[in-house]
Amino acid sequence: MSRTAAGVKSKKLHSYYDYSLLFIILFLVCFGLVMIYSTSSYNAQRIYGDAMHFLSRQALFTGAGILIMLFVSRIDYRIYIRNLPVIRLKPITLLYLLCLFLQIYVLIFGVEINGSKRWIDMGPLGRFQPSELTKIAVILFTAYIVNLAPRRLDKFRGFLRVVIFIAPLLGLIVVENFSTALIVGVIMVAICFVASKKKGYFIISALIFVGIAALFIILFPYRSERIRIWMNVETEPKGYQILQGLYAIASGGFFGKGLGQSMQKLGFIPESHNDMIFSVICEELGLFGAIALILLFLLLIWRIFIIAINSVDLFGGLVATGVLAHIATQVLINIAVVTNSIPSTGIPLPFISYGGSSVMVILFEMGIVLSISNQIKGEK
């Protein structure tokens, strides 16, 4: 064996983790657990007689998610687009079909909460939201389709081809969950935009997308009602939650009232450990804490961006791009809703808000990104 060949072999034996990304992820999930306890302990004690009710459940899912992330990060991400030995199908195809089945199932047999069927009852494990798993399917499947023939994206019909594949999932989600469908749509478009050399037709696509979104708002009165509430949050009775969240943000000042000292979480903000958790962060940790958290998210997004542009192949770069689009869009929408910058919609803050499905899916995605990073370092 030559010296060069031996050197290459030696390099391939070295595995590497992007420890900076891993540290940011672990810090965010730990901070999320602290804030979930802070925001939920009062109501948990009052309703369940256990101040740690929500914390213990979230800690269970977070712990499982971290183990999944570490396991997935050690798997070559290209395995998802390779045929399985016995059934001769790709894992991504099976995941796509599974998500189609789950999205149909939840529309028929799902648990209805606040007029929407978005959850499947899992018994002692709680409720599972299939649309969260669908985000992973869309990221991987869109990246796979584009990777097969990236130059087709230079023309509008190439983009339309991708849309046709993703449309069944998107259509099933939008029936009950417009905001999640919006995120899924952004993920798909972001991956296609990065892969395409011609960007002009995306302007036309954006106009069509806005037109369809406007149509959905017009056809469903409760969505147009949210716009009216958003414009008159101080006078509309249904604007109570957003208004209380704004009070929390305003009362926090620059350094906040101190961890655990929020008043708005004491029943004024309903389920403050969920989508409105950022308002309590502002109240307890102030503008300083809010900016620090936003900067941490920006650092996370930057690390994913670095991994995306340095990926060893197009598929890995597109998958990392999809994860980046998912997290960036969800953080932006959540903070915009809490600050009343856009109409209210139910989008959790990644890593921070309460929700087992959400945190496990996000950590699974982070495992894939770490796997992409691992391949970059291993082949240098």
N, C-alpha and C positions, 0 to 999 in steps of 0.2 A: 504493500500500500504506500502510495506517495505521501510526502509531507503535507501537500495541499489537501489531499483526500482525507488524511487523518485529522487535519485542522477543521475541515467542514464537519466531519463526524463528531468531533469534540464539541463543536458549537451546538449541534443539534441535540446533544445530550443535556444541555443546560436549559432548564425551564425558568421562566421569569414572570413575575407578577408586576403589574403596574401598581405598586404599593401606595403611591399618592392617591390614585383613584379609589383603591380599596379603603384607605383611611377616611377619605371624604364620605364614602358610602356608609361606613360604620358609624362615623360621627353623626351623620344625618339621622340614621335610624335610632341611635341612642338618644339624640336630642328629641326625636319624635316621641319616644316612649316617655321621656320626662314631661313633655308638654301634654301628652294624653292623660297622664296621671294628674297633672296640675289642673287641666280643664274638666276632667270627668269625675274626680274624686267626690265632690259634693253631691252631684246627682246620683252617682253610683251608690253612695252611702244611704241617700234618701230613698232610692227606689229598690235597691237590691240588698241593702244592709251590709255592703262590702265596698269600702272605698277603692279597692284595687280590682274591682270586677272587670272594667274595661282594659286596664293596664295588663292584667294577667292574660286575658284573651289575646290582646295585641302582641304581647311578648312571646306567646306560644307561636303565633303565625310568623312573627319576625325571626325568631330563632330557627324555625323550619326554613324560612326564606333564605337566611344566611347560609345554612347548610347546603341548600339547593344551589345557591350562587357559587359557593366554593367548589361544589362538585361539577357544575356546568362549566366553570372557568377552566377546568382541567381537561375538558373534552374538546377535540378539534371541531370548531364551529362548522366546518364543511361537511360533517357527518349528516347534517340536516338535509342536504341535497344529494346524498348518495343512496342508491337503492339498498334496501334491506335484503339480506341474503336469501330469506325463505319466500317472502311474499312479493318480492321484486317491486316494492313501492318505496318512495322516498318518505322519510319522516315528516317532511313539510307538507306532503300531499295528505297524509293521515291527519295531521294537525288541522289542515284546512277543512277536511271533511268533518272532523270532530266538532270544530267551531260552527260549521253550518248546522249540524244536528243540534248542538246546544242552543244556538240562537233560535231555531224553530221550536225546540222544546220549551224554552223559557217563555215564549209568546203564548203557548198553549197551556202549560202546566205551572208556570212560574208563580212565585209569591207576589201578590199585588200590594205595593206600599205607596201611599199618596197618589193612587190612581195609575201607577205604572208597574208593569211586570218586567222587572229587571233582574230578579234573583231566583235562584233555585235553592230550595230548602235541603240542607245537607244533614239534618237532624242535630246531634250533639255538636257537630263541627260548625254549626251556624249556617249562614247563607253564602252562596257562591254566585258571583256576578260573571256570567259567560263573556260579556263584552270586554272584560279585562284580559282574558286569555286570547280573545280575538285580536287584540292589539299586537300580541307577539306573532300570531299567524299572519297578519297583514304585513308586518315588518319583514318577516322571513320570506313570505311568498312573493311579495312585490320585488324584493331584492333578487330573488331567484329568477323571476320572469324577465326582469331587466337584464340580469347577468347573461341570460341565454342569447340575447341579441340587442346589445346596448345601442347600436347605431340606428335601430328602428325608432328610437326615441327622438331622433332628429326631425321626425315628421309627426304631424298631429295624429295620424292613424296609428302610429306606434304607441303613442300615449293612450289612445282610445282602446287599444288592445289590452293594455294593463288595466284600464278602468273596467272593461268587461269582466275580467277575472275577479276583481275585487268587489264589483257592484253587488253580487248576491249577499255578501257579508255586510256591506255598507247599508243596503236596503233593509235587511232584517234588524239592524241596530237602530236605524233612524226612526222606525215605527214607534219605539218607546223611549228612545234616548238620543235626542238630537245633539246634545253637547258631546257625547262620546263619539257619535258619527262624525262630528266636525273634526275631532282629534284624529280619528282613523283616516279621514279624507286628507288632512294636512300631512300625515305620515306618508301616505301614498304619493302625494304630489311632491313632497320634499325629496323622496328617493328618485323619482323620475326627473325632477328639475336638476339634481346634481349629475345624473347620468347623461343628460341631453346636452349636446353642443349648441342646439338652436333653442333659444328661450322665448322667442316672440309669441308662439302660440299659447304659452302659459297665460298671457294676458287675456286672450279670448276665453281660455278655460276658466280663469278666475271670474270673468263676467258671467259665464254660464252658471258657475257654482253659486255666485251671489244671487242670481235669478232664481235658481232652484231653492236656495235657502229662504228667500223672500216668499216664495210660493208656499213652503211648509209653514211659515209663520202666519200667512194669511189664512190658510186652510184650517189651521188648528188655533181656535180662539185663545186657549190658555197661554200660547206662546206670545201672541200679540199683547195679551194682558201683562206679561212680564215686562214688555217694553214700556207700557203705560206706568207700571209700578216703578220702574227704574227712573222714569222722568219725573215722578211725583212721590218719591220715597218718603217724604215727610208727612204727606197727607193720606197716602194709601194704607189701609189697615194691613194688607199683606206685605207691606214694605217694612214691617216691624223688625224682622231679623236683621236685615241689612242696616237699618237705622241704629239698632243697638250695637251692631258691629262697628259702625262709624263712631259712636259714642266711646266705645272701648279704645279705638285707635287714637281719638282725640285726647282722652284722659291719660294716656300713657306718657305723654311728653317725650323728652329725649331719652331718658334713661329708664323710664317705666316705674311702676309701683313696686316692683320686686317679684321674684318668682313665687307663684302661689297666691299673690295678693289681689288678683283680679276680682272686681265686683260684678262685672257683666256676665261672668260664667255662672253666677249663682241663680240661674233660672231666667235671666234676661235674654241671653242668646241661647235658643233651643239647640240642644245637642252641639255644644260649642267644641267638642272634641272631633267633630267631623269636618265638613267643608269650611266652617268659619273659624278654624283654629288659628289662622294667621292674625285675626283681629285680637285674640287673647294674647298672642305673642307680642303684638304691638303694645298692648296695655301693660303687660307684666315686665317686658324687657325694653319697651320704648322704641323710639325711632332707631336708636343705636343697634338694638337687637334685630330689628326688622332688616336694616341695611346689611348687617353681618350675615344674616341668613340668605339674603338675596345674593350677596357676594359669594357665598359658599356654593349656591346653585350655579352661579356663573362659572366658578372654578370647576365644578363638576362637568358642566357643558363644554368648557374649554378642553378638559382632559379627553372627553369623548371625541371632540373635534380633532384633536391631535392623533388619536388612534385611527379615526376614519381616514384621514389623509395619508397616513403611513401604513395602511393595511397592505398585506402582501398580495391581495387580489381584489378585484372589483366587488365581488360578492361581500367580502368582509367590510369593505369601505361603505357599501350601501346599507348593510345591516346596522353598522354604527351610526350612520346618518339617520336611519329610521328611529333608532333609540333616542338620539339627540333631539329629533323633531318631536317625539312623544313627550319627553320630559320638559323641554323648553315650552311647548304649547300648553301643557297642563299647568305648569308653574305660572305662566303668564295669565291664563284664563282665571285660575283660582284667585290670584292676587288682584286682578282687575275686577272680579265679582265682589270680593270683600271690600274693596275701596270704592265700590259703586261706579267704576269706570265703564262697565258694560252691564247689560241686564243680567239678572240672577240666573244661575244654572248650577246644577249639582256636579262639580268637578273637585275631587279631593286634591290636597297639596301633597305631591309625591314624597314618600318617606315619612311624612309628618302626620297627616290626617289618619284617623282611626279607620280601619278597614283591612281585613285579612286578605281578601282577593287582590286588592290594589298593591299592598306591600310585597306580597309573594311574587306577583307578576313583575313588578319593578325590579326586584332582586334577581329574578330569573334573567331579565334583560341585561342587568349589570354583569351577571355571570357570562353571558354571551360576549359582551364587550371586553371583559377581562380575557376571555379565550382568544379573541381577535388580537388583543395586545400581546398575549403570550406567544402567538405565532410570529408576530413582528419581531420580537426580541430573540426568539429561538432561531430565526433564519438570518440574522445579521452576522 
